Amino acid sequence: MKNYDGVIFDLDGVVTKTAMAHALSWKEMFDEYLRMREQRDGTPFKEFTFDHDYRLFVDGRPRYQGVENFLKSRGINIPFGDKDDLAGKETLCGLGNEKDARFKMIFEEKGIEVYQSTITLIKDLRINRVRVAVASSSKNCHPILKKTGLEELFEARIDGIVSAQLGLKGKPEGDIFVTAAKHIHCHPDRAVVVEDAVAGIQAGKKGGFALVIGVARQENDRDLKEAGADIVVNHFHDVSAKKIDEWMEEKAKKDSR
């Protein structure tokens, strides 16, 4: 391709249909915890919502950070705890581990579907010698890729586990995407980020990527655009390596005016 060398994909909601499983896991965990606080402390129960709470405080962010963000929005402060805390313990780690246990139960029971149009695009990119990586905040990224047989499609994987090992800041900071770009030998100004979460779009912009594509799976086109997405699509049925090259060229002309 003339205008770019690599594309970095988020996983959940972009490549695999796991975003809703994550959202349901968060809601189940938080609603149960908030009901417990109502019974124990008399704090009126106010349910965790998808449209506001999930998108604003949790979506696309590292797990324990998501727990902290949401609880702070409700004025709740609890200890961080330890990453080995039992699921459900009243710490940020304990609640995060409970969410993770619920998510694993869902994908083990129901399996994982993929977005076929995204897979077709990735294969077209590879045919055209575009480098491809996956960058996800999830620590379940690797097992999901193995379970779906997609592991070999990506030349590099930077996920929640790798991020913790390297001490990377979570989205909306750009660390995870910049690191993925380095692993596929691409500079951000010659690379593309594909994301479905506001925090991920912000991370792509902060990382200095030449093009940030938002994938609006939940009718959140406006949110993604306001977060800085250069292009917003609902699917990749009509998108190819060549089409992304055209978007890159159009953006370069616009930026030079």
C-alpha positions as CSV (number, residue, x, y, z in Angstrom):
1,M,0.0,0.0,0.0
2,K,1.2,3.5,-0.8
3,N,0.0,5.4,2.2
4,Y,0.4,3.0,5.1
5,D,2.3,0.0,6.3
6,G,0.3,-1.5,9.1
7,V,-3.1,-1.9,10.8
8,I,-3.7,-2.5,14.5
9,F,-7.1,-4.0,15.4
10,D,-8.8,-4.0,18.8
11,L,-10.3,-7.4,19.5
12,D,-13.7,-7.3,21.3
13,G,-16.4,-5.8,19.1
14,V,-14.1,-5.4,16.2
15,V,-12.8,-8.9,15.4
16,T,-14.9,-11.0,17.7
17,K,-18.5,-10.7,18.9
18,T,-17.4,-10.6,22.6
19,A,-18.1,-7.0,23.4
20,M,-21.7,-7.8,24.6
21,A,-20.4,-10.7,26.7
22,H,-18.1,-8.3,28.4
23,A,-20.9,-5.7,28.9
24,L,-23.2,-8.3,30.4
25,S,-20.5,-9.6,32.7
26,W,-19.9,-6.0,34.0
27,K,-23.6,-5.4,34.5
28,E,-24.2,-8.7,36.4
29,M,-21.2,-8.1,38.7
30,F,-21.9,-4.4,39.4
31,D,-25.6,-4.8,39.9
32,E,-25.0,-7.7,42.4
33,Y,-22.5,-5.6,44.2
34,L,-24.7,-2.5,44.3
35,R,-27.7,-4.5,45.6
36,M,-25.4,-5.9,48.4
37,R,-24.5,-2.3,49.4
38,E,-28.2,-1.4,49.4
39,Q,-28.9,-4.3,51.8
40,R,-25.9,-3.7,54.0
41,D,-25.5,0.1,54.0
42,G,-29.0,1.3,52.9
43,T,-27.5,2.9,49.8
44,P,-30.4,3.2,47.2
45,F,-29.8,0.7,44.3
46,K,-29.2,2.3,40.9
47,E,-28.5,-0.2,38.2
48,F,-25.4,-0.2,36.0
49,T,-26.4,0.9,32.5
50,F,-25.0,0.0,29.1
51,D,-25.6,3.3,27.4
52,H,-23.9,5.5,30.0
53,D,-21.9,3.5,32.6
54,Y,-20.4,0.9,30.3
55,R,-19.5,3.2,27.5
56,L,-18.2,6.0,29.7
57,F,-16.3,4.2,32.5
58,V,-15.5,0.7,31.4
59,D,-15.5,0.0,27.7
60,G,-12.1,-0.6,26.3
61,R,-10.2,0.0,29.5
62,P,-8.1,-2.4,31.7
63,R,-10.3,-4.4,34.0
64,Y,-9.3,-3.0,37.4
65,Q,-9.3,0.6,36.0
66,G,-12.8,0.0,34.8
67,V,-13.9,-1.1,38.3
68,E,-12.3,2.0,39.8
69,N,-13.7,4.4,37.2
70,F,-17.3,3.2,37.7
71,L,-17.2,3.0,41.5
72,K,-15.8,6.5,41.7
73,S,-18.6,7.8,39.5
74,R,-20.9,6.6,42.3
75,G,-18.8,8.0,45.1
76,I,-17.6,4.6,46.2
77,N,-14.0,4.1,47.3
78,I,-12.7,0.6,48.2
79,P,-9.1,-0.8,48.5
80,F,-7.3,-1.8,45.4
81,G,-6.5,-5.2,47.0
82,D,-4.3,-7.8,45.3
83,K,-4.6,-9.3,41.8
84,D,-4.9,-12.7,43.4
85,D,-8.0,-11.7,45.4
86,L,-10.9,-14.2,45.3
87,A,-13.6,-13.2,42.9
88,G,-16.2,-11.1,44.6
89,K,-14.0,-9.8,47.4
90,E,-14.8,-6.2,48.1
91,T,-11.7,-4.7,46.5
92,L,-11.1,-3.4,43.0
93,C,-9.2,-6.6,42.1
94,G,-11.8,-8.9,43.7
95,L,-14.7,-7.3,41.8
96,G,-12.6,-7.2,38.6
97,N,-11.8,-10.9,39.1
98,E,-15.6,-11.6,39.6
99,K,-16.3,-9.9,36.3
100,D,-13.6,-11.9,34.6
101,A,-15.0,-15.2,36.0
102,R,-18.5,-14.3,34.7
103,F,-17.1,-13.5,31.2
104,K,-15.2,-16.8,31.0
105,M,-18.3,-18.7,31.9
106,I,-20.2,-17.0,29.1
107,F,-17.7,-17.6,26.4
108,E,-17.1,-21.2,27.5
109,E,-20.8,-22.0,27.5
110,K,-21.8,-20.1,24.3
111,G,-18.7,-20.1,22.3
112,I,-17.3,-17.1,20.4
113,E,-18.5,-15.7,17.0
114,V,-16.4,-13.5,14.8
115,Y,-17.2,-10.7,12.5
116,Q,-16.6,-12.3,9.1
117,S,-16.2,-9.0,7.3
118,T,-13.3,-8.0,9.6
119,I,-11.6,-11.4,9.0
120,T,-12.0,-10.9,5.2
121,L,-10.4,-7.4,5.5
122,I,-7.5,-8.8,7.6
123,K,-6.8,-11.4,5.0
124,D,-6.9,-8.8,2.2
125,L,-4.4,-6.7,4.2
126,R,-2.1,-9.6,4.5
127,I,-2.3,-10.4,0.8
128,N,-1.3,-6.8,0.1
129,R,1.7,-7.1,2.5
130,V,0.2,-4.8,5.1
131,R,1.5,-5.7,8.6
132,V,-1.4,-6.6,11.1
133,A,-1.5,-6.7,14.9
134,V,-4.1,-7.0,17.6
135,A,-4.1,-4.7,20.6
136,S,-6.6,-5.4,23.4
137,S,-7.0,-4.4,27.1
138,S,-8.4,-7.8,27.8
139,K,-6.3,-10.5,29.5
140,N,-8.5,-13.0,27.7
141,C,-7.2,-12.0,24.2
142,H,-4.9,-14.9,23.7
143,P,-7.3,-17.7,24.7
144,I,-10.0,-16.1,22.6
145,L,-7.7,-16.0,19.5
146,K,-6.8,-19.6,20.1
147,K,-10.4,-20.7,20.6
148,T,-11.5,-19.0,17.4
149,G,-8.5,-20.1,15.3
150,L,-7.5,-16.5,14.6
151,E,-4.1,-16.5,16.3
152,E,-2.1,-16.9,13.1
153,L,-3.8,-13.9,11.4
154,F,-1.9,-11.4,13.5
155,E,1.9,-10.8,13.5
156,A,1.8,-9.4,17.0
157,R,-0.5,-9.4,20.0
158,I,-0.3,-6.7,22.8
159,D,-3.0,-7.5,25.3
160,G,-3.8,-7.0,29.0
161,I,-1.2,-9.6,30.1
162,V,1.6,-8.1,27.9
163,S,0.6,-4.6,29.0
164,A,1.0,-5.6,32.7
165,Q,4.4,-7.2,32.0
166,L,5.7,-4.1,30.2
167,G,4.0,-1.5,32.5
168,L,2.0,0.1,29.8
169,K,-0.7,2.6,30.6
170,G,-4.2,1.5,29.6
171,K,-6.5,3.1,27.1
172,P,-7.3,6.0,26.6
173,E,-3.5,6.4,26.7
174,G,-1.8,5.4,23.4
175,D,0.8,3.0,24.9
176,I,-0.8,-0.3,23.8
177,F,-1.2,0.8,20.1
178,V,2.3,2.4,19.9
179,T,3.8,-0.8,21.3
180,A,1.9,-3.0,18.8
181,A,3.1,-0.7,16.0
182,K,6.7,-1.2,17.2
183,H,6.2,-5.0,17.2
184,I,5.2,-5.0,13.5
185,H,7.9,-2.5,12.6
186,C,5.6,0.4,11.8
187,H,5.7,4.0,12.8
188,P,2.3,5.4,14.0
189,D,2.3,8.0,11.2
190,R,2.3,5.1,8.7
191,A,-0.3,3.0,10.6
192,V,-4.0,2.6,11.2
193,V,-6.0,1.9,14.4
194,V,-9.4,0.1,14.3
195,E,-11.5,0.5,17.4
196,D,-15.1,0.3,18.7
197,A,-14.7,2.0,22.0
198,V,-14.4,5.7,22.8
199,A,-11.3,5.0,25.0
200,G,-9.7,3.1,22.2
201,I,-10.3,5.9,19.7
202,Q,-8.8,8.4,22.1
203,A,-5.8,6.1,22.5
204,G,-5.3,5.9,18.8
205,K,-5.3,9.7,18.5
206,K,-3.0,10.1,21.5
207,G,-0.6,7.6,19.9
208,G,-0.3,9.8,16.8
209,F,-1.7,7.3,14.3
210,A,-2.3,8.4,10.8
211,L,-5.8,7.1,10.6
212,V,-8.2,6.0,13.4
213,I,-11.2,4.0,12.2
214,G,-14.2,3.7,14.5
215,V,-16.5,0.7,14.3
216,A,-20.0,1.6,15.5
217,R,-21.6,-1.7,16.5
218,Q,-23.9,-0.2,19.0
219,E,-25.3,2.9,17.1
220,N,-22.6,5.0,18.8
221,D,-21.4,6.7,15.6
222,R,-21.6,10.1,17.1
223,D,-19.6,9.1,20.2
224,L,-16.8,7.7,18.2
225,K,-16.7,10.7,15.9
226,E,-16.6,13.1,18.8
227,A,-13.8,11.1,20.4
228,G,-11.7,11.7,17.3
229,A,-12.4,8.9,14.8
230,D,-11.4,9.9,11.3
231,I,-13.7,7.4,9.7
232,V,-16.7,5.6,11.2
233,V,-18.2,2.4,9.8
234,N,-20.8,-0.1,10.9
235,H,-19.0,-3.1,9.3
236,F,-16.3,-3.9,6.8
237,H,-18.3,-5.4,4.0
238,D,-17.2,-2.8,1.5
239,V,-13.8,-2.1,3.0
240,S,-10.5,-3.4,1.5
241,A,-6.8,-2.6,1.8
242,K,-7.2,-0.4,-1.2
243,K,-10.2,1.5,0.4
244,I,-8.1,2.2,3.5
245,D,-5.3,3.5,1.3
246,E,-7.8,5.9,-0.4
247,W,-9.0,7.1,3.1
248,M,-5.4,7.7,4.1
249,E,-4.8,9.8,0.9
250,E,-8.0,11.8,1.4
251,K,-7.0,12.5,5.0
252,A,-3.5,13.5,4.1
253,K,-4.9,16.0,1.5
254,K,-7.3,17.4,4.1
255,D,-4.6,17.8,6.7
256,S,-2.3,19.6,4.3
257,R,-4.9,22.3,3.5
